[in-house]
Amino acid sequence: MIKEQKGQSLVEFALLLPLLLLLICGVVDIGRLMFAYASLNMTTQEAVRLGGLGKGDAEIADYAKNHLRVGDASDLEVTITPGQATRKNGDDITVKLTYSLPLITPLMTEIIPAPVLSANSTIRVE
């Protein structure tokens, strides 16, 4: 006697769907991390270039916050060394940007803390 197997594929799909969705969210998170890191590096290089051209700390920080293309720019931490008061021609200036990017994958946010991305760049003040 042949048994009916019409619901078998539906049950298998229902069992695998959560795993597939978690896998897709994980791939999206990795892509967001890579994009955020690239954006942070590019913004750091352009911001330190402004410092090399003699711009002040406030202008450098504003540039970095206005040109970051990931998440909320108010969460971006900008560190500039040496400070504007002690910086002179021929010195090296370093700009460091730090940003915490929250994950979107369900359940992973409880297991893994939000990754903190940072990038720094150094240039000589002209």
NORMOVEN-V717930 format. One record per helix or strand. SS is the DSSP state (A for helix, B for strand). FROM is the first residue (numbers start at 0). TO is the last residue. If there is no record, write none. Layout:
ss=SS from=FROM to=TO
ss=SS from=FROM to=TO
This chain:
ss=A from=7 to=51
ss=A from=56 to=66
ss=A from=72 to=74
ss=B from=76 to=80
ss=B from=91 to=100
ss=A from=107 to=110
ss=B from=114 to=123
